[in-house]
Amino acid sequence: MIAETEVKAEVRAFYDSVGWKQVGEGLYQNARYEDLRPVSREYVHRCHLRVQRYLPPGGRLLLDAGSGPIQYPEYLDYSRGYSRRACLDLSRTALVEARARIGGHGLFVVGDIAALPFAKETFDGLVSLHTVHHLPPGEHRAAFGEFLRVISPGARAVVVYSWGPRSILMRLMAPAIAAAFWLQRGYRRMRGRSAAQAPANGLPAPAERTATYTFKHDYRWVRRELRELPGLDVRVWRSVSTSFLRAFIHGRLRGEGLLRLIYACEERMPRLLGRIGQYPAILFHKPGGKTAAEGRAI
């Protein structure tokens, strides 16, 4: 089994040399994990905005734990009501890119989310987006403990996580997704195009590796290992995977309408789809402020 220090060294090296390498204007190699086609744009945009819904509207400091380069425009909105945004990441390349986006509004720190280099109760809000799963599995709980330690009384944390292959909904959809991709490959062959000639998201085909270490726990792990986090709640950030979007969402098939229906279902059943869908938003707060009166919802 790969050592924990080796995992972090691999993740840092990947994002410094590959993951945060621009492959287009404002686009990074890491965008291959997202569906940036116009047909999916409105849905993805609205999912990004969900994070802001759960954050305190403003304060002195917002911690962006595992900030990356703040690569999507919606990410900039999370800290507009805060005096400063502290961006922490293992990757120096990510922080250079983040500084180019927010300049003097930011503080930039190289660090580990499982051992945050900040005093307790420093931040009035916290976001961590698609980052915890890059830690060795034994450090996920430590990261959540660190998030709780550094937020102020009444502050809220929003952690966007992934159930990965443990998503119940996407496991059920897996045969249909595989069949849809098979049909797409057949259609391309009929049209005289190979799969390599039809890159996802319109990005050029990669010339180097496009992934690094990840590990995703399931909802039962959250319920068991994080149950002591005050105000713990799991809601949907996005219920469907990028593979689902690429398999079924197409302009000619009224994909925008299907995504509006999916979004409406997520809004009506945020906790159910947070538990069984692909990407949950894990929420909790530090008792002592106005959010302390809210009960545990999980």
N, C-alpha and C positions, 0 to 999 in steps of 0.2 A: 504494500500500500504506500502511495506517495506521501512523504512527510509533509507536515503542515507548512514548514518554512519553504519547502520546495513548491508547494501549491501557490503560495503568495508570490514567490519569485517568478514562477511561470506566468501568472496573471499579469504582474507588473510588466514583464518583458513583452508579453503579447500586446498589451494596450500601448506601451511606449513605441513599439516598432510597427504594429499592424493595425490594431483595433481602432485607434484614433488617428489613423492616416486618412487624409482627405482623398476621396475618389471623385469629387465633383464640388462645385461651389456650395459650401456649407453642408456637404454630405460626407460621412465617414464610412470606412469599411464596415463598421458595426451596424450601419443602416441595413445591411443585408438581413438582419433579424427582424426587420419591420417591413410592413407593406406600405410603400409610399406611392402607389399608383393613385391617380385621381379618383378612381371609383371608390377607394377606401378612405380618402383623405378626411371627409367630414366625420366619419365614425371614429377614426384614430384621434382626430383633434378633440372631439368631445370626451373621449376617454382620458386624454391627457389633462383636460380641465377638471376632471373629478378630484384630482389631488388637492387643488386649491379650495375646493368645497369643504374639505375636512381640516384644513390648516387654520390657526388663528389668523385673523385678517391683517395683523401687523404687530410690530414690536421692535425691540432693539436689534436682536441677532437671530437669523435663521441659519440652522446648520443643514447643509446639503452633504450628506454622508455618502461618499462615493459619487461625487458630482459628475465625473466625466467632463466633457467640454461644454456642458449645458447645450446639447446639440439640437433640441427642438425649440421653436419660438415660444410654445406654451410654457416651457420650463422657466423662462425668464419672468413670467407673471407671478410665480410663487413667492418671490421676495420683494415685490413692488411696495408692499406696505411695511417693510422692515428697513431699518437704518443701514444694516450691512448683511451680506450673505457670506457665510463662511463655507468655502468649498474645500472639502477634504477628499483626497484620492491617493491611491498608491502610485498612480501614473503622473509623472512630471509633465509629460506631453499633454495629458488631459487638462492640467491646471494652466498651462501656457495658453491653450485654446480657450479655456473658461475666462482667463484674464482678458483676452482679446474681446470677449463679448460683454463683460460687465465692468471692466476697469476698476475704478475707485470704489464702486459699490461692493466689491468683493474683498474677502480675505482668503488667502490661498495657502493650504497646508498639506504637505505630504504626510500621510498617516494611514493607520490601519483602523477600520471601523470596529474591530473586536477589541481594541485597546486605544480608545480615543484620547488624544493628548490635550484634554480640556478639563478645567475644574468642574465640579458638580454644579448643576443648576445654572448653567451659563446661557442657555438658549431659550428663546421664547417660542420657537417652533422648530420642527425637524422633518426633513424629507430624506428618504433613501430609496432610490429608484433602480430596481434591477441590479442590485449590488450584493446583497447578503448571500445569494446563491453562489457567488464566486469564492466564498470562504470554505475551508474544510468543514465537513458536517458537524464536527464536535465544537465548532466555534460559533455556530449560528445563534445559539442561546446567549452566549457571551455578548454578541453584538447587540441583541435586543436589551440586555441588561445595561450595556454602556449607553444606549440611546436614552433609556429611562434615567440614568444617572445624570446626564448632562442637560436635560431639559428642566426648565424652571417650574415651580408650582403653578398649575393651571395650564401649562403648555401642552400641546398635542403633537404626537409623532405620527407620520404617515409613511408606512413602509410598503412599497409595491414589490411583491414577491411573485414567484411562479411555482405552481405545483408540478411543472414539467410533465413527464410521462405519467404522473400520478393524478392528473386531472381526470375526474370521473367522466365529465362531459366529453372531453376530447378523446378519451379511450373508447367511448361508445361510438364516436364519429370516425374513428381511425379507419375502419374498412371502407366507408364512403369516401373519405379523403383519398385513400389509396386508389380507389376506383376512378375518382375524378381525375387524378393525375395520369392514370393509365389512358383514359380517354383523351386527355390533352396531348399526350405524347403521340397517340395515334393520329389525332387531327393534324399535328405539326408534320408528321411524316407524309400524310396525304397532301399537305400544302408544300412539301419539299423543304421544310425547315427542321433542323435537328434541335433537340432540347438545348444544346450549347449555344444555338443561335438565338435563343429566346430567354435572356437572362432576367431574373426576378428584379422588379423595381426599376428596370431600365438601366441598371448599373452594369459596367463592364464585367465580364467573367473574371473571377479572381485568379491571380497568378501565384498566390501564396495561401497558407492556411488561414481559415476564416473563423476558427473557434478556439476557445481556451477552456480551462477547467470550470465546471459548474456541478453543483449538487443541490437538488431540490427535495425538501421534506414534504410531507402531505399534511392535510388539515388535521388529522389525528395527532400528529406531532405538535402542531401549534396548540391544540386544545390541552395536550398533556404537559408540554414543556414551558409554555408561556402563560399558563392560566393565572399566574400571580401578577401579571402586568395589570395595573389599575385601568379600568375602563376598556379592557380588551374587547375588540370588535373586529370581525372579518367581513368585509364587504367587497363587492365586485369592483375591480378596476377595468378589466376587460374579460369577457367570458370565453372568447374564441381565440384560437392560436393564429399565428401568421400563416401556417400551412392551411388552415381552414379558409382564411381569406383568399389565398392564392388558388385554392381548389374550387371555391364556389362563388366568389364575388367577381362578377364581370359585367361591364357596362351593357353588353348586348342582352344579358339575362336579368336586367333590372336589379343589379347588385346594390345600388344605393338604397332602393326601397327595402330590400331584405335587411340591410344593415340598420336602417331606421327601426325596423321591427325588432331586431335583436337588441338595439339600444333601449327601446321602450320596455322590453322584457327585463333587462338589467335594472332599469329604474324601478320597476314594480317588485322585483324579487332580488334586491341587492345582496342579502345575506345568503340565500340559497345559491345563487350563481357565483358568489364569492367563494363558497365552499366547494362547489363541483366544477366551476369553470377553470379557465387557464391561469388567469392572473388575478390574485386577490390583493386588496389593499388592507393591510393589517394596521389597525388603529389602536392607540392607547394614549393616556395622558398622565401627568404628574398631579396627584391630589394637592389641593390647596388653593386653587383658583375657581373660577366659575364652572369649569368642566367637572370638578370633583363631585358635584351632585348627580352626575350622570351615572347610572348603574352599569354594571358589566353586561354587555349585550350578547356575548358569545354563548 
